[in-house]
Amino acid sequence: MHFVSIEWFSWILITVAFYWLVADKFRRHLLMFCTAVFLLLNSPVSFGLLAALTIGSYLGVNSSQGSMSGIKASFLVGAVLLLLVGYKYAVELVPIQGQVAIIIPLGLAYYSLRVIHYILEAYKGSLPRHSLVDYLQYQFFLPTLVIGPIHRFNDFLISSKKNHWKMEYLTSGAERILYGYVKITFLGNYLISGVFQNYIDSLGSADEPGIIYLNMVRNGLNLYMQFSGFSDIAIGFAKMLGFKVMENFNWPYFQKNISDFWRCWHISLTSWCREYVFNTVMSSSRSPALGAIATMLIIGVWHELSFKYVVWGAYHGLGIVVWQLFQKFKPQLPALPTIISPITYVLSVLLTLNFVWFGFNIVSYPTIFEGFAAMGKVLVFWM
């Protein structure tokens, strides 16, 4: 099912309507039921995996007497990672024109990280008291099941306990959903992928570096509209059910350095990796550079288990390291006049944008080598 479709919009309306019509004590069970039916109709394999991961992780966490051992936590996390990596690796092995279709089960990339988050919070002793139903509701939460954000269990449980009817939930949630659909359909599909693409095509191939660069801009703008639009729809859907879900984007294309960009792009994923990857590497190595590179490599292979996404992750990781080094030497540089601050801000934003869009464009080609060759033509043209 496409998430910009009448079918998905119908699921939103029906779920919200029935959710508020039934008695309060039945609402969370109804929401879990709607999610289960949705998965059974669209991806039965994903339903089985989600049920197994949820029940298995709950039993694994709550079977411990007192605190959970590091060995047990490692085993549980390793099992989830093995499943996720196994599917991603299997997808890479299947030829594009092959007869056997292997796809990653619907939502696996998102709910596997929520399961790992639950296990690691249990290991740290940070989980609040909860029941199996609480945890099932968290995992079988339809608005964020397939397209994120990767919200946290503690926050979700607090929101669940405070859940009650307010007309504002419907109006503000519906407004957010409309905002997301406008981003995806009008700004992304029509203006960027339609009007702007037609303009690029009309230029012909005489100025190849310019065409490549304009396609890079189109790709970067469209990616933001699509991705943030889907997040808006998920957040709005949750809001209509009375749940507050974390934001996923905070004007990332207006940030003046690569570090700030990654604090504002796909916030639920980057904050997850900062907490469980960066902090872990930092605590053992005391190296911010190593932590940044490890974090971006994980984000890369989370998107796709391939060589080009490993390179993409390393590209961004090294970009952050360069920024960290610049921050150390910046105090030694002469101070710039305050009057030119707006100019330096604009230049910093443009530099960050181009760095990010170069990375996005590199992985948009069939191979990393084709991507670098295309970007090389643009760089030679600029120089």
C-alpha positions as CSV (number, residue, x, y, z in Angstrom):
1,M,0.0,0.0,0.0
2,H,1.3,3.5,-0.9
3,F,1.1,5.9,1.9
4,V,-0.2,8.7,-0.3
5,S,-3.3,6.9,-1.4
6,I,-7.1,6.7,-0.7
7,E,-6.5,3.3,1.0
8,W,-4.1,4.8,3.6
9,F,-6.2,7.9,4.1
10,S,-9.2,5.6,4.7
11,W,-7.2,3.6,7.3
12,I,-6.5,6.8,9.1
13,L,-10.2,8.0,9.1
14,I,-11.6,4.6,10.1
15,T,-9.0,4.0,12.8
16,V,-9.6,7.5,14.3
17,A,-13.4,7.2,14.2
18,F,-13.6,3.8,15.9
19,Y,-10.9,4.7,18.4
20,W,-12.9,7.6,19.8
21,L,-16.3,5.9,19.5
22,V,-15.4,2.9,21.7
23,A,-15.2,3.1,25.5
24,D,-11.9,4.3,26.9
25,K,-10.9,0.9,28.4
26,F,-11.1,-0.8,24.9
27,R,-9.3,1.9,22.9
28,R,-5.7,0.6,23.1
29,H,-6.9,-2.9,22.3
30,L,-8.8,-1.6,19.3
31,L,-5.7,0.3,18.1
32,M,-3.6,-2.8,18.4
33,F,-6.3,-4.8,16.5
34,C,-6.3,-2.2,13.7
35,T,-2.5,-2.4,13.4
36,A,-2.6,-6.2,13.4
37,V,-5.3,-6.3,10.7
38,F,-3.4,-3.8,8.6
39,L,-0.2,-5.9,8.7
40,L,-2.1,-9.1,8.0
41,L,-3.6,-7.6,4.9
42,N,-0.5,-5.9,3.6
43,S,2.4,-7.9,5.0
44,P,1.6,-11.1,6.9
45,V,5.4,-11.9,7.3
46,S,5.9,-8.5,9.0
47,F,3.0,-9.2,11.4
48,G,4.6,-12.5,12.4
49,L,8.0,-10.9,12.9
50,L,6.7,-8.0,14.9
51,A,4.7,-10.3,17.1
52,A,7.6,-12.6,17.7
53,L,10.1,-9.7,18.3
54,T,7.7,-8.0,20.7
55,I,6.8,-11.0,22.8
56,G,10.3,-12.4,22.7
57,S,11.9,-9.1,23.8
58,Y,9.3,-8.6,26.5
59,L,9.9,-12.1,27.9
60,G,13.7,-11.8,27.5
61,V,13.7,-8.5,29.4
62,N,11.2,-9.3,32.1
63,S,12.4,-12.8,32.9
64,S,15.5,-11.3,34.5
65,Q,15.5,-11.2,38.3
66,G,16.7,-7.7,39.1
67,S,19.0,-6.1,36.6
68,M,19.7,-7.6,33.2
69,S,23.2,-8.9,32.5
70,G,25.2,-7.4,29.6
71,I,25.6,-10.9,28.1
72,K,21.8,-11.3,27.9
73,A,21.2,-7.8,26.6
74,S,23.9,-8.4,23.9
75,F,22.3,-11.7,22.9
76,L,18.8,-10.1,22.5
77,V,20.1,-7.1,20.6
78,G,22.3,-9.4,18.4
79,A,19.3,-11.6,17.6
80,V,17.3,-8.5,16.4
81,L,20.3,-7.2,14.4
82,L,20.8,-10.6,12.8
83,L,17.3,-10.6,11.6
84,L,17.4,-7.1,10.2
85,V,20.8,-7.5,8.6
86,G,19.8,-10.9,7.2
87,Y,16.8,-9.4,5.3
88,K,18.8,-6.5,4.1
89,Y,21.6,-8.8,2.9
90,A,19.1,-11.1,1.2
91,V,17.6,-8.2,-0.7
92,E,21.1,-7.3,-2.0
93,L,21.6,-10.8,-3.3
94,V,18.5,-10.9,-5.4
95,P,19.0,-9.7,-9.0
96,I,16.8,-6.8,-10.0
97,Q,15.3,-8.8,-12.8
98,G,15.3,-12.1,-10.8
99,Q,12.2,-14.3,-10.5
100,V,12.4,-14.5,-6.7
101,A,11.2,-11.4,-4.9
102,I,12.7,-10.8,-1.5
103,I,11.7,-7.6,0.2
104,I,12.3,-6.3,3.7
105,P,9.1,-6.9,5.7
106,L,6.9,-3.8,6.1
107,G,8.2,-1.6,8.9
108,L,11.0,-3.9,10.0
109,A,13.7,-1.2,9.7
110,Y,11.7,0.9,12.2
111,Y,10.3,-1.5,14.7
112,S,13.6,-3.4,15.0
113,L,15.2,-0.2,16.3
114,R,12.3,0.2,18.8
115,V,12.8,-3.3,20.0
116,I,16.6,-2.7,20.5
117,H,15.8,0.6,22.3
118,Y,13.5,-1.3,24.7
119,I,16.2,-3.9,25.4
120,L,18.9,-1.4,26.0
121,E,16.7,0.8,28.2
122,A,16.0,-2.4,30.3
123,Y,19.7,-3.1,30.5
124,K,20.3,0.5,31.8
125,G,17.4,0.1,34.3
126,S,15.5,3.0,32.7
127,L,12.2,1.3,31.9
128,P,9.2,2.3,33.9
129,R,6.8,-0.3,35.3
130,H,4.6,-1.6,32.5
131,S,2.6,-4.6,31.3
132,L,2.8,-6.7,28.2
133,V,-0.2,-4.8,26.9
134,D,1.6,-1.5,27.3
135,Y,4.5,-2.8,25.3
136,L,2.3,-4.4,22.6
137,Q,0.5,-1.1,22.2
138,Y,3.9,0.7,21.8
139,Q,5.0,-1.7,19.1
140,F,1.6,-2.2,17.4
141,F,1.1,1.6,17.0
142,L,-0.2,2.1,13.5
143,P,0.7,5.8,12.9
144,T,4.5,5.2,13.2
145,L,4.7,1.5,12.4
146,V,5.9,1.8,8.8
147,I,7.3,5.3,8.2
148,G,8.5,6.4,11.7
149,P,9.4,8.5,13.7
150,I,11.2,6.0,15.9
151,H,9.6,7.2,19.1
152,R,10.7,6.1,22.6
153,F,8.9,3.7,24.9
154,N,9.0,5.9,28.0
155,D,7.6,8.9,26.2
156,F,4.9,6.8,24.5
157,L,3.8,5.3,27.8
158,I,3.4,8.8,29.4
159,S,1.4,9.9,26.4
160,S,-0.7,6.8,26.6
161,K,-1.5,7.4,30.3
162,K,-2.6,11.0,29.5
163,N,-4.7,10.0,26.5
164,H,-8.2,11.5,26.5
165,W,-10.6,13.1,24.1
166,K,-10.0,16.6,22.9
167,M,-11.4,18.2,19.8
168,E,-8.1,19.9,19.4
169,Y,-6.5,16.5,18.7
170,L,-8.6,16.1,15.6
171,T,-8.2,19.5,14.2
172,S,-4.4,19.9,14.8
173,G,-3.8,16.4,13.7
174,A,-5.8,16.8,10.5
175,E,-3.9,20.0,9.8
176,R,-0.6,18.3,10.2
177,I,-1.7,15.5,7.9
178,L,-2.8,18.0,5.3
179,Y,0.5,19.8,5.6
180,G,2.3,16.5,4.9
181,Y,0.2,15.7,1.9
182,V,0.8,19.2,0.4
183,K,4.6,18.7,0.9
184,I,4.5,15.3,-0.8
185,T,2.0,15.8,-3.6
186,F,2.2,19.5,-4.5
187,L,5.7,20.6,-3.5
188,G,7.5,17.3,-4.1
189,N,5.6,15.5,-6.9
190,Y,4.2,18.4,-8.8
191,L,6.6,21.3,-8.4
192,I,10.0,19.6,-7.9
193,S,9.6,16.3,-9.7
194,G,7.2,17.7,-12.3
195,V,7.7,21.4,-13.2
196,F,11.4,21.6,-12.1
197,Q,12.2,18.3,-13.8
198,N,10.6,19.4,-17.0
199,Y,12.7,22.6,-16.9
200,I,15.9,20.6,-16.5
201,D,14.9,18.2,-19.3
202,S,14.3,21.2,-21.6
203,L,17.9,22.3,-21.2
204,G,19.1,19.4,-23.2
205,S,22.6,17.9,-22.6
206,A,24.8,20.8,-23.8
207,D,25.7,21.8,-20.3
208,E,26.2,18.4,-18.7
209,P,27.8,19.6,-15.4
210,G,24.9,22.1,-15.0
211,I,22.3,19.5,-15.7
212,I,23.9,17.1,-13.1
213,Y,24.0,19.9,-10.5
214,L,20.3,20.9,-11.1
215,N,19.3,17.2,-10.8
216,M,21.3,17.1,-7.6
217,V,19.3,20.1,-6.3
218,R,16.0,18.5,-7.5
219,N,16.9,15.2,-5.8
220,G,17.8,16.9,-2.5
221,L,14.6,19.1,-2.4
222,N,12.3,16.2,-3.3
223,L,13.9,13.9,-0.8
224,Y,13.2,16.4,2.0
225,M,9.6,17.0,0.9
226,Q,8.8,13.3,0.6
227,F,10.5,12.2,3.8
228,S,9.4,15.1,6.0
229,G,5.9,14.9,4.5
230,F,5.5,11.2,5.5
231,S,6.7,12.1,9.0
232,D,4.1,14.9,9.2
233,I,1.4,12.4,8.2
234,A,2.5,10.0,10.9
235,I,2.7,12.7,13.6
236,G,-0.7,14.1,12.6
237,F,-2.3,10.6,12.6
238,A,-0.9,10.0,16.1
239,K,-2.1,13.4,17.2
240,M,-5.6,12.6,16.0
241,L,-5.5,9.6,18.4
242,G,-4.3,11.8,21.3
243,F,-0.7,10.7,21.2
244,K,2.3,13.1,21.1
245,V,5.1,11.7,18.9
246,M,8.5,13.3,18.6
247,E,9.3,15.6,15.7
248,N,11.5,14.2,12.9
249,F,12.7,17.3,11.1
250,N,13.6,20.8,12.2
251,W,14.4,22.9,9.2
252,P,17.5,20.9,8.3
253,Y,18.2,22.8,5.1
254,F,18.7,26.0,7.0
255,Q,21.5,24.7,9.2
256,K,24.9,26.3,8.9
257,N,27.1,23.2,9.5
258,I,27.0,19.5,9.0
259,S,26.7,18.7,12.7
260,D,23.6,20.9,13.1
261,F,22.2,19.4,9.9
262,W,22.3,15.9,11.4
263,R,20.6,17.1,14.6
264,C,17.7,18.4,12.6
265,W,17.4,15.6,9.9
266,H,15.5,12.4,10.7
267,I,15.8,13.4,14.4
268,S,14.4,10.2,15.7
269,L,17.0,8.1,14.0
270,T,20.0,10.4,14.6
271,S,19.1,10.8,18.3
272,W,18.7,7.0,18.6
273,C,22.2,6.5,17.1
274,R,23.7,9.3,19.2
275,E,22.4,7.6,22.3
276,Y,23.2,4.0,21.5
277,V,26.1,4.2,19.1
278,F,28.0,7.6,19.5
279,N,27.8,7.5,23.3
280,T,28.9,3.9,23.5
281,V,31.9,4.5,21.2
282,M,32.8,7.6,23.1
283,S,32.7,5.9,26.5
284,S,35.1,3.3,25.3
285,S,37.4,5.3,23.0
286,R,37.1,8.9,24.3
287,S,37.2,9.9,20.6
288,P,34.5,12.1,19.2
289,A,35.8,11.5,15.7
290,L,35.6,7.8,16.0
291,G,32.1,8.1,17.5
292,A,30.9,10.4,14.6
293,I,32.2,8.0,12.0
294,A,30.8,4.9,13.7
295,T,27.4,6.7,14.0
296,M,27.2,7.7,10.4
297,L,28.3,4.3,9.2
298,I,25.4,2.7,11.2
299,I,23.0,5.3,9.7
300,G,24.3,4.5,6.2
301,V,23.8,0.7,6.4
302,W,20.5,1.2,8.2
303,H,19.2,2.8,5.0
304,E,20.8,0.1,2.7
305,L,23.3,-2.7,3.3
306,S,25.5,-1.9,0.4
307,F,29.0,-0.6,-0.4
308,K,27.8,2.8,-1.6
309,Y,25.9,3.5,1.6
310,V,29.0,2.5,3.6
311,V,30.9,5.1,1.6
312,W,28.0,7.6,2.1
313,G,28.2,7.1,5.9
314,A,31.9,7.5,5.9
315,Y,31.6,10.6,3.8
316,H,29.3,12.2,6.3
317,G,31.3,10.9,9.3
318,L,34.4,12.5,7.9
319,G,32.5,15.7,7.2
320,I,31.5,15.9,10.9
321,V,35.1,15.2,11.9
322,V,36.4,18.0,9.8
323,W,33.8,20.3,11.4
324,Q,34.9,19.2,14.9
325,L,38.6,19.9,14.0
326,F,37.6,23.3,12.6
327,Q,35.8,24.2,15.9
328,K,39.1,23.6,17.8
329,F,41.0,26.0,15.5
330,K,38.3,28.5,15.1
331,P,39.2,30.6,18.2
332,Q,42.6,31.1,16.8
333,L,41.2,32.8,13.7
334,P,40.7,36.6,13.5
335,A,37.1,37.6,14.4
336,L,34.9,38.6,11.5
337,P,33.0,41.9,11.6
338,T,29.5,41.6,13.0
339,I,28.1,43.4,10.0
340,I,28.9,40.5,7.6
341,S,27.3,37.9,9.9
342,P,24.2,37.5,7.6
343,I,26.6,36.9,4.6
344,T,28.6,34.3,6.5
345,Y,25.4,32.6,7.6
346,V,24.1,32.3,4.0
347,L,27.5,31.0,2.8
348,S,27.6,28.5,5.6
349,V,24.1,27.2,4.8
350,L,24.9,26.9,1.1
351,L,28.2,25.1,1.8
352,T,26.3,22.6,4.1
353,L,23.5,22.2,1.6
354,N,25.9,21.3,-1.2
355,F,27.9,18.9,0.9
356,V,24.7,17.1,1.9
357,W,23.2,17.1,-1.6
358,F,26.5,15.8,-3.1
359,G,26.2,12.9,-0.7
360,F,22.5,12.2,-1.5
361,N,23.3,12.4,-5.2
362,I,26.2,10.0,-5.0
363,V,24.0,7.2,-3.7
364,S,21.2,8.0,-6.2
365,Y,23.3,6.4,-9.0
366,P,23.4,2.6,-9.6
367,T,27.0,2.4,-8.3
368,I,29.1,4.6,-6.1
369,F,31.7,5.0,-8.9
370,E,29.1,6.4,-11.3
371,G,28.0,8.8,-8.5
372,F,31.5,10.1,-7.9
373,A,32.1,10.4,-11.6
374,A,29.0,12.6,-12.0
375,M,29.9,14.7,-9.0
376,G,33.5,15.0,-10.3
377,K,32.2,16.6,-13.5
378,V,30.4,19.2,-11.4
379,L,33.5,19.9,-9.2
380,V,35.8,20.2,-12.3
381,F,33.3,22.7,-13.8
382,W,33.2,24.8,-10.7
383,M,37.0,24.9,-10.5
